Amino acid sequence: MVNLSNVKGFDESSFNAGLDFKFKQKHVFSFRNNPMSGVTFQQWIEILNKYFSAIEFRYYPRTIFITLLSLFNSFLGFWEWIFFEQRIAKTMVPCDPVFIIGHPRTGTTLLHNLLSSDENNFFYCSTFCVGFPSCFLWFEKWGKHLFSSVLDKTRPMDSMPLHFDLPGEDELATNLLSSGKSYYMPLWFMCQEPQFRRFSDFSSENGATPDDEICWTRAFLYLVQKITLRAQIETEKKGDRNKLPRRLLLKSPVHAFRVPLLRRIFPKAKFIYMHRHPCEVLQSAAHMADTTYWYCYLNTPSDDEIKQFIFWQFGEMWKAYNAAAILSGSSVNSSFPKTEKHQENFFASKGKSVKNANLQNKSCHVDETNLSHRYVLSQKQSTEQESQTKVKRVRPIASDIIEISYETLVTNPIHTLQSIYKHTGVRWTESTCFHYTEQATVISQYQPNRHAKLNKKAVQEIKMLWQTYFEEFEYE
């Protein structure tokens, strides 16, 4: 029987909180739902050395709790290093992962949950893996029980289930492994959010240095190596040595900033970009900020600081993604090393070690001169009540990208998933269709909550800042 826990209850519980950008402080003394819980002591000390002065006194209990957990995590991580470090270093990273990207609250989690349920074709990073990236290879089985109390049963911002076996956002793990070299750091230090913008796309325009990119890349590749090794170990335990290779499935909205970098690292990667009406995105993002971020903060941001974070992230993420989506192929993958030896020289030129950063990039090449067209899928009902799709040409985009609207995914999930499988080169079979049938039934019966209307000022700001997004996807 198909497990439907990954799609049940993905509706928003409320859209009223935060719509006027008035955010009420809460959960100050809560230790739950905090992605920093899996940090090691060394990683935590590096973060504290930079930002301890920004921590408010009222958040000292949370800081002490994280510190105590970091000591235990370091102990667990030491044993993982003893047992697995040599195997991790020898694990080759696939060059053809599938990335789900798009602004937070555009449906990336729903699509991630759907695709990851097809374990015959995909493997992924679980919520436990992203939460405790230093010990999951040996401690996951016991850790899911030991740390179960640090998670609520549903996500704070909606009624989607939350447990350690669900797929998680890899950027949360990379944030820990890189000691805070991530644009997810505003979740803890929102008052200092502008300082972390350099970690969004690692561009010099935002203040990033080559060392910032190297540090993040090394941590990310190390995580991917561990995820790949975990999948290999699972396959060995099941005795499926002759099983067809599965595709690595990764999802973090912030990767929409980094499409050019990810193309250089993974020459055969495929990208699925989720989009949704900007007003709904803003409403949902405000709701998430008012219900979720308070579990993480180590200082108290103002309403305007949270608002600016939401607006800047959406606008700049769309700008970076849209520029990458229409890039010509000549400059896509010319600068990143193609072989392990070249990679060593690349990192050595930066004065860095390439340890734990092997790439399986031999004979991999991406050619984006062959551009496909951007398709907007809009549903209409036929007389037989079967879903049909109207294909509308907008403008050309790179062939490694497919763009999916949240509305299309919800109203016509089977056809949308078929399009995604075709785009990623994963075979769609009768058994695949049967696998998604029950989940599609649950999704198709979903009735979104009605949103409270945004005030005119907010609507005007959205139209002004996100005008090209409105135009590109023809949102009213």
N, C-alpha and C positions, 0 to 999 in steps of 0.2 A: 504493500500500500504506500502511496506517495505521501511523504511528510509535507504537510501544508503549513507548518508553523512559521515558515519563512515568508509567507505572504499574507497570513491572516493579521488583521488589525493594523494595517499600515496607514490608516487614516489619521489625520491630525485630531487631537483631542480638543483643542481650542485654538482659535486664531485671534482672540481678543487681546491677550497679554502682549504688551509691547508695540501695538500698532501705532500708537502716538509717540513711540520712542521714549516711553517712561518705564524704566526697568527698576523693579523693586528688589532690593537686596534680600537674599534668602540662602539657606543651606550653609551658613557660615561655619557651623560646627559639624557638618556632615563629612564623613570619610568615604562615602560611596561614590560610584560612577566617575572615578578620577583616573584618567589614562596615565597619570604619572606614577601609579601604584607599582609598576613593574621596573622602575628605574633602579640601576645599581648604585652603590655608594660612590664609586668613582665618577660616574656620570652625573649624579646629583650634586656632588661637590663642585664639579666644573660649572654647573648651572648656578649654584649658590654663589660662587666666587664672582660671577658677573652681575647677578640680580638680587642678592640678599637684601641690599639696602632698599629695594623696592617693595619688600614684603611688609604688609601692615601687621601691627601687633595682634589684631583680632584673628589673624590667620596663622598665628604661631602654632596652635594645636594641630592644624592640618600639616604645617611644615614639619613638626616633630613626628607626626604619624608617617609621613613620606620618608623621613630620615630613617626611622626604625625599620620600615619595610625595605629600604634600600640596602641595609646591612644584611638582611635575610636574603634578598635577591642576589647580592654579591656572593653569598655562600652557595646558593643554587647555581649561579653562573660559573663559579669555579669548577664545580663538578662536571658541568657540561663541557667546559673547556678541556678538562682531563679526558673525558670519554669521547668527544666528537670533533675536536679542533682539526685533527689531521684529515678526517673525512670531509669536513666542511671545506677545507682549503682545496681539496681535490675535486669538489663538486663543480661541474660545469654549468654555467648559467644559460638557459635557453635564449635564443636570439629572437623568438617570435611570440612574446607574451601578448595578451589582450588587455588593454587598459580601458577602464570605464572612467570617463572624466565628465566634467560639467560643474557648474556652480552648486554648492550645497543646497539641498531641498528641491532639486530638479528631477528626482526619481532615480538617482544613481544607486541608492541602497536597494530599492526594489529590484532593479535590473541585476544588481550584484547577487542578491539572494536567489533570484531565478536561475541565472546561469550557473552559479556554484552548486546548485542542487543536482546538476548533471555531472556527477562524479566520474562517469565513463569518459567524458571528453575534457573536463577541466579539473585543475587542482588550484587551491587558493590558500590564503593566509587566514586562519581562524581568528576569532576575537581573543582567544587565549594567547595565540602567537603574537598578536600585535600588542597585547597588554603586558606580556612577560617575554620579550624577545630574547632574553639572555639565557633562558633555561627550558624552553618548550620542547626541545628534542628529547629530553629524558624525563622531564617533570610534568608534562602536560596532563597525563592521566590522573595523577594525584593532585596536581595544582588546581584542576577544575573543581574539585571538591573542597580543597583547603581554602581557596579564595572565592568561593561562591558568594560569600556574604558581601563582597565589595561591589556587586552588581545588583540593580533592581531587576525585577522580572520583565519589565517593559522599559523602553527607552523613555527618558524624561520628556522629550518633545513630542512624542506621539505614542500610539498604542502598539507599535511593532514590538515583537518579543525581543528580549535581550538575554543571551546566554553565551557561554564560551565556545560553543560549537558553530555558531553562526559565522559567516565571513566577516572580516574586519578590514579597516582602512590601514594599509601598509605604512602610510605616512606617520601614523601614531607610533609605530615601532621604530621607524627611521629617526624620528624626533628623539627618542630615548638613546638609540645606539650612537647618534651623532652628538649627544650631549647638548641638545637644544638648537641645532643648526637647521631649523625648520620654521615655516610660516605658521605652524600650529602653536607656537609658543604664546601668541596672544591669548590663548585659552587660559593661561595662568597669569600673564602679565599684560592685560589689555591696556593698561595705562601707558605702557611702553610700546604699543603696537607699531608705530612708525619705525622703530629700531629693527623690527623683524621683517620688514618688507623686502630687504635684500635677499632673504631666503626664499622668496616666492619664485623668481625665475633666475636668480643669481646673476642678474645683469649689473654692469657697472653703473648704469643710470640710477639704480636703486641703492647703490653703495656697496654692492657685493665685491669680494675679492676672489681671485682664482682659488685661494685656499678654502673659501667657503664652499665653492662648488666641489672641490676635491673631497673635502670632509664629508659632505652630504652623499656624494656618489659612492664613496667607499662604504659608508654605513648602509646605504640602500642595496648595493650589490652583495654585501655580506648577508643582509636579511634575505635577499632572493636566493642566495646559495643555500641558506638554512631551510627555506620553504621548499626548495627543490629536493634537498636531501630528505626532508620529512616525507615528501610524496614518494620518493624512491623506497624509503623504509616501509611505508604502508603497503606499497605494491609487493615488496618482498615477503611481508608477513602474510599477505593473501595468496601468495604463490602465483601471481599473475605476471610472470616474467615475459610471456609472449604477448601481453596486452599492448595495443597500439599506444604510442606516446600521447600523453594528455597535454593540453595547452595551459600555461600559467595564466591565471586570471587575477588581475590586480585592479583595485579601485581606491582612488583617493581624489576628491574633487580638485585639490590643489595641483595635481599633475597637469591640469589644463594650462597652467603657466609654463610648463616645461616640455612641451611637445618637441621642440627642436633638440633639446638635450636627450630626451628619451629615445628619439630617432637615432641619435649618434651611438647611444649605448646598445640599443636593440634594433638592428637594421631591418628586421622583418616584423616589427611590432605592428599591431592593429589597434586603432583607437575608436571607441564608441562614445560620441559626444551627446549627452542628454541636455535638452533644453525645455523650458517651460515659460509660461507667461510671466514677464518680469514683475508684475504686481503681485502675483501669487508667490513668486520666489521671495520678494521682499517681505510679504506678510509672514511667510513660513520661517524665514531667516530671523525675523524679529521675535517670533514666538520661540524659536530654538534658543536664541540668546537669553530670553527671559526665563526659560525653564531648565536649560542644560548647563550653560556656562558657569552658573553660580556654584556648581559642584567642584569646579576647578580653580577658580580665582584665588590668587594670593595677594591681590590688592583690589580695591573697589573702584571700578571705572565710572566715569560720569555717563549720563545718557548720551551726550554728544559723542563721546569716545567710542561707545558701542555702535552708534549710528554710522560714524565715519568709517569704522572697520567694515561694516556690512556694505556700504556704498563703494568704498575704495576696492574691496576685494572683488565685488561683482564687475565693476567697470574695468579694472586693470586685468582681471582674469579673462574677460571676454576679449579685450584688445589684444592680449598676448596670444590667446588661442586663435583668434580670427586671422591674425597675421601669419601664424604657422600653418593654418589650414589651406592657405592659397600660395604657399611657398613653391617656387620651382625646384625641381629635383637637384639642380647642380650644386646647391650649397647645403643639402640636408645632412649628408653623412660623410663629408670629406675630411673633417678634422679629428674625429675620434678614432683611436687605434683599432684596426680590424683583427689583429692577432694578439695572442698573449704576449709575444715578444715586443711587439709595437706598443702594447699597453704598458709594459714595464718601462719602456723608454718614455712614454707619455707622462706617467706619474713621476718617474725619476727626474724629468725636466722641471717638475714642480717642487722637487725636493721631498717627495713623498714616497712611501712604500706601497707596493701593489699587493701586499699580502691580503688574502681573502677577497680578491677581486678578479677571479678568472672569468673569461667570457667565452662562450661557445659561438664565436662569430665567424668561424672559418667558412669561406665560400658564401657568406651572407651578404646580400647587396640589395638596396632598395632603390628603385627607379621611379621617381615621382613625376617624370616628364609626361608619363601617361596619366593624365588627370581624368577623374570621373566627374560627374555633375552632382551638385548638392540636390538631394531630394527631400521634399517636404511631404510627409505622408499624412493625408487627411482622410478620415474614414467616411464612407457613406453606405447606407443599407440598401441592399438589392431587394427585389420583390420576393425572393426566396428567403429573406432575412439572413443572408450570408454576408459577411463583411467583405467589402471590396475596397481597393485602395486607389486613390487618384494620385498619380505621380506628377509632380510639378517641378519643372526645371527652374532653378533660381540663378545659380552661377557655379562655375567649376570649382571644385576643391580637390585636394590631394587624394589619391586612390587608397591611401591607408586609413582614411577616416570615413565613418558613416555617422550621420546625425539623426537622432531619434527624439521625437517629442514625447513628453510625459503623457500627454493626452492619448497619443497613438498607442503607447505601451499599455495603458490602462484599458482602452476601449477595444483594442484589437491585438491582444498579446501574442497569439500564435503566429499571425502573419509577420508581426514585428520581429519575433524571435527567429523566424525563418530567414528574414532579411539579414539579421545579425550573423547567423550561422553561415550564410552564403558569403558575407563580407569577410569573415574571419577565416574562411576555408575549412570550417568544421562540418563534417558530413551530417546532414539532416535525414533521419531515417524514420520509419514507422514507429519504432520503439521510442525515438526521441519525441515524436508528436504525442504518443500515448503518455509519456512521462510528464509532459506539460499540460495535458488536458484538464486534470483536476485543478491544478493551480490557476490555469486560465479561467476556469469557471468561477473560482473565488474572486479573481481580479475583476472580471467582467461584471460581476454583481455589485461591485464597490460603488457607492454613491458618495462623492466628495462632500465634505461639509461646506456650507456657504460661508464665504469670507465676509468679515466686517469690512465696510468700505474704507479705503484709505482717504485721508483728508486731501484736499486739492493741492496743498503745498507739496506733500509727499509725491503725489502723482506727477506734478510738474517737474520735480527733481528727477524722478525716474526717467521721464521722457527726455529730459535734457541730457542726462548723463549716459543713458543707455539707448540712445536713439537708433544707432546702427543695429542693435540687437532686435529692437522692434521691427525695423525695416527688413532685416535679413530673413526673419522667420515669420514675417507678416502677422504680428500680433497687433490686435486693435488696442 
